[in-house]
Amino acid sequence: MTVKVVTDSTSDIPAEVAQELGITVVPLYVHFGHETYQDGVDLSADEFYHRLVTEAELPKTSTPSSGMFTDIYEKLAAETDEIVSIHISTKLSATYNSALVGKGGMKVNCRVEVIDSLSATTGLGLLVIAAAKAALAGANLDEITAMVAQTVPMTHCFGMVDTLDYLYKGGRIGKAQALLGSMLNVKPLITIQDGEVYPVGRVRGRSKAIARLCELASKFHHIKEMAVAHATTPDELELLAERLAPLFPQGQIYKSRCGPTIGTYLGPGCLTIALIGEGD
């Protein structure tokens, strides 16, 4: 039986890709005051970003319950006896822990491996896509788990944000706190290392920031997968993908949008690049 692949909505995998590869995406929750929404289910990205900039109070996020994971695993167990569940870094969210407890609550005989990606957004997404492709090619759970473990250190995610305010107020700023207090129109550049947000630098203006992101990506070789994502600037997403195409001529660059959970912390105007490859 084919191994089933589970992730969470912070992976920002396009819905059509998840459907094509048979990936189950468990939604996190986004809270505007007393209103609660499931990320990507009953709150669209357009509505979310509109509310993010117009409402006085910033939204909060929360993890899926362990019971939700138990239910999903048990439902999938009717189709398989092996599941791999890959999630956002434990340093950024408690989703992994919830999945682990959910696994422990199962009452059916099915092997589940829960993996900390040490990443987020499309960095996590690329790991999940790689696992799903391996599953469809016939790899078993041990083979997929080993492949993911080898791929985690080769998975890199970095991007530009308009402001660090969302990361700071959301308590996810990590080492990027060093970039706080930047001047007007200076765009902070950040990355995820060892599961935590780190600073890369800052550049004046969006066009220079995009050029710098492409420069960062050019330092990697033997690229196996690549993805770009935006929050509210689809034209810049296309520009970014176009500039990156020569670095990855043999493959498809996935284009995605940062969903409500990731958008809560990166804010409108963010652009990200994720890739699986080797550094210099």
Summary of the structure (lengths in Angstrom):
residues: 280
radius of gyration: 18.1
end to end distance: 39.3
largest distance: 57.1
contacts: 987
relative contact order: 0.17
helix: 41%
strand: 29%
